[in-house]
């Protein structure tokens, strides 16, 4: 078993590629064991290509199985060989956006029993024994109920996995718990570059977007620019959800965002590694002061 083991918990197919794709590809290439857990099949995703409109969620949930195929292709692009759905494929259903009627679906992930869902993740943790786990913050990065629930389930599993006498397998203490992050300074630079480029994607004021954090909230910069091609290929695999026109992409709202090879995180639990100089600002880095770690495994012995 490799010395470095990373576990990522994402809500839907495509989340792994958009926010953490370059990081995943980097650590796979460097020999780490990367486990990806996806919580739903993404049955409520809004379909971009008109030719696939028949997959809409009100037609026997055909979109979910289709997105399973997209996710398999994305995992291949990123090099992920250890992918699991939480519990089993389709156990938890995409809840849709906050306040939607689908929040009340009997299988909606949003309403899943927390300890039951966390228990399924504990099984994976005790099998894989990762030193690092990555998921969203308490607001689910941008407020989606399944992202919020992924945070809750991951945090509860983090606690339960270390307690003896609970469930199957030997207890395991994860050393570092990370949230994905997106610095608003990077978002602003990207928006300005898009404005100057004349891209056909829509532009929105960064301050109006439902995500983003201050630079000082970022503890970790992962410079994975050599693997940006893997990330682009993985995002293209999710064709129902993402339009990719490097160096930009857009979701179904057609609001442009920058494709980033530098990905940011906030260490929520654990001891940070030493601060080191990061990637240049023009490459998506945060610049000075250089007070951030550059490795998710930094400081773990």
DACOR-V584276 format. One record per residue. PHI is phi in whole degrees, 0 to 359 (* if undefined). OMEGA is omega in whole degrees, -180 to 180 (999 if undefined). D_FIRST is the distance of its C-alpha to the first C-alpha in whole Angstrom. Layout:
BEGIN
phi & omega & d_first
PHI & OMEGA & D_FIRST
PHI & OMEGA & D_FIRST
END
This chain:
BEGIN
phi & omega & d_first
* & 180 & 0
298 & -178 & 4
288 & -176 & 6
249 & -176 & 9
225 & -174 & 9
241 & 178 & 12
242 & 176 & 14
244 & 179 & 18
243 & -179 & 21
238 & -173 & 24
281 & -173 & 27
224 & 167 & 28
303 & -180 & 27
102 & 179 & 28
300 & -178 & 27
296 & -176 & 23
278 & -176 & 25
295 & -172 & 28
265 & -173 & 27
225 & -174 & 23
300 & -179 & 23
292 & 177 & 23
299 & 180 & 20
302 & -178 & 18
299 & 179 & 19
298 & -176 & 18
290 & 174 & 15
299 & -179 & 14
298 & -179 & 15
273 & 173 & 14
97 & 177 & 10
287 & 172 & 9
273 & -178 & 8
251 & 177 & 12
249 & 178 & 13
248 & 174 & 17
248 & 177 & 19
250 & -170 & 23
273 & -179 & 25
221 & 177 & 28
269 & -180 & 29
74 & -175 & 32
298 & -176 & 35
260 & 179 & 37
298 & 177 & 36
275 & -172 & 39
275 & -179 & 40
276 & -176 & 41
292 & -180 & 42
299 & -178 & 45
292 & 180 & 44
247 & -177 & 41
300 & -179 & 44
293 & 180 & 44
275 & -177 & 40
308 & -169 & 42
296 & 180 & 40
275 & 180 & 44
242 & 174 & 43
62 & 177 & 41
54 & -179 & 38
294 & -177 & 38
294 & -177 & 36
305 & 178 & 33
301 & 178 & 32
296 & -179 & 33
289 & 173 & 30
300 & 177 & 28
294 & 177 & 28
299 & -179 & 28
295 & 178 & 25
299 & 179 & 23
293 & 178 & 25
295 & 179 & 24
299 & 178 & 20
297 & 179 & 21
296 & -178 & 23
273 & -179 & 20
89 & -178 & 17
283 & 178 & 16
253 & -179 & 14
246 & 177 & 13
244 & 176 & 17
223 & 165 & 18
268 & -178 & 22
298 & -176 & 23
79 & 176 & 24
194 & -179 & 24
303 & 178 & 26
85 & 179 & 30
297 & 178 & 29
244 & -175 & 30
257 & 173 & 33
306 & -175 & 33
275 & -175 & 36
75 & -177 & 38
289 & -177 & 39
303 & 179 & 40
90 & 179 & 44
288 & 179 & 43
300 & -179 & 45
292 & 173 & 41
301 & -175 & 40
262 & 177 & 42
300 & -178 & 40
306 & -178 & 39
255 & -176 & 35
302 & -180 & 35
299 & -179 & 32
305 & -177 & 34
258 & 179 & 36
295 & 175 & 33
299 & -172 & 33
297 & -177 & 30
292 & 178 & 29
294 & 180 & 28
295 & 178 & 27
297 & 178 & 25
299 & 177 & 24
294 & 179 & 22
287 & 177 & 20
301 & 179 & 19
302 & 180 & 18
292 & -179 & 15
300 & -177 & 14
287 & 175 & 14
283 & -174 & 12
278 & 180 & 9
59 & -180 & 10
285 & 171 & 11
276 & -172 & 13
228 & 173 & 15
235 & 179 & 17
234 & 173 & 20
206 & -178 & 23
266 & 175 & 27
280 & -174 & 29
296 & 177 & 32
266 & 179 & 34
62 & -179 & 32
72 & -180 & 32
221 & 172 & 35
95 & 178 & 36
292 & -177 & 35
302 & 180 & 35
289 & 176 & 32
290 & 177 & 30
298 & 180 & 32
293 & 177 & 30
299 & 176 & 27
298 & -178 & 27
298 & -180 & 29
295 & -180 & 26
295 & -180 & 23
295 & 179 & 25
293 & 179 & 26
295 & 176 & 22
305 & -179 & 21
287 & -174 & 24
290 & -176 & 23
298 & -177 & 20
271 & -175 & 20
267 & 178 & 23
291 & 175 & 23
83 & 180 & 25
248 & 176 & 25
74 & -176 & 23
273 & 174 & 20
85 & -180 & 17
281 & 179 & 16
304 & 180 & 18
216 & 179 & 16
259 & 175 & 17
284 & -175 & 16
281 & -174 & 17
223 & -179 & 19
240 & -176 & 21
247 & 167 & 23
253 & 170 & 26
292 & -177 & 26
214 & 175 & 29
220 & -177 & 32
285 & -179 & 35
295 & 178 & 38
296 & 177 & 39
292 & 179 & 37
299 & -179 & 38
294 & 179 & 42
297 & 178 & 41
295 & 180 & 40
297 & 179 & 43
294 & 178 & 45
295 & 177 & 43
295 & 180 & 44
299 & -179 & 47
286 & -176 & 48
280 & -178 & 46
74 & 178 & 49
302 & 179 & 46
281 & 178 & 47
287 & 177 & 44
286 & 178 & 46
245 & 179 & 46
230 & 176 & 46
300 & -178 & 46
304 & -178 & 43
292 & 179 & 45
267 & -178 & 45
280 & -171 & 42
278 & 179 & 40
213 & -179 & 37
118 & -179 & 36
223 & 176 & 36
283 & -179 & 37
304 & -176 & 36
292 & 178 & 36
278 & -179 & 33
277 & 179 & 31
257 & -168 & 28
217 & 175 & 26
245 & 177 & 26
256 & -180 & 24
273 & -177 & 25
242 & -178 & 24
302 & 178 & 27
298 & -178 & 25
252 & 180 & 24
298 & 178 & 27
297 & 177 & 28
297 & 179 & 24
297 & 180 & 26
298 & 179 & 29
297 & 180 & 28
294 & 179 & 26
294 & 178 & 29
295 & 178 & 31
296 & 180 & 30
268 & -172 & 31
293 & 178 & 34
291 & -170 & 36
246 & -169 & 35
227 & 168 & 35
257 & -175 & 37
245 & 175 & 36
225 & -174 & 38
310 & 9 & 36
268 & -177 & 36
235 & 171 & 37
208 & 177 & 36
211 & 173 & 38
269 & -174 & 37
295 & 178 & 40
282 & 178 & 42
62 & 175 & 43
275 & -175 & 42
290 & 173 & 41
223 & -178 & 37
274 & 173 & 36
281 & -172 & 33
247 & 173 & 31
265 & 172 & 28
258 & -177 & 28
242 & -171 & 26
246 & -178 & 27
216 & 173 & 26
240 & 178 & 27
283 & -178 & 25
267 & -180 & 26
221 & 177 & 24
122 & -178 & 23
262 & -178 & 24
290 & 173 & 24
282 & -178 & 23
293 & 176 & 26
289 & -178 & 29
220 & 174 & 29
301 & -178 & 31
256 & 180 & 30
293 & -178 & 31
293 & -179 & 35
303 & -177 & 37
293 & 178 & 38
261 & -179 & 34
105 & 177 & 33
280 & -178 & 33
264 & 179 & 34
75 & -177 & 36
287 & -1 & 37
285 & -179 & 37
277 & -177 & 33
235 & -178 & 32
236 & 175 & 29
281 & -178 & 25
236 & -177 & 24
209 & 179 & 20
298 & -179 & 18
264 & -177 & 16
301 & 177 & 19
86 & 179 & 20
268 & -178 & 17
247 & 999 & 16
END
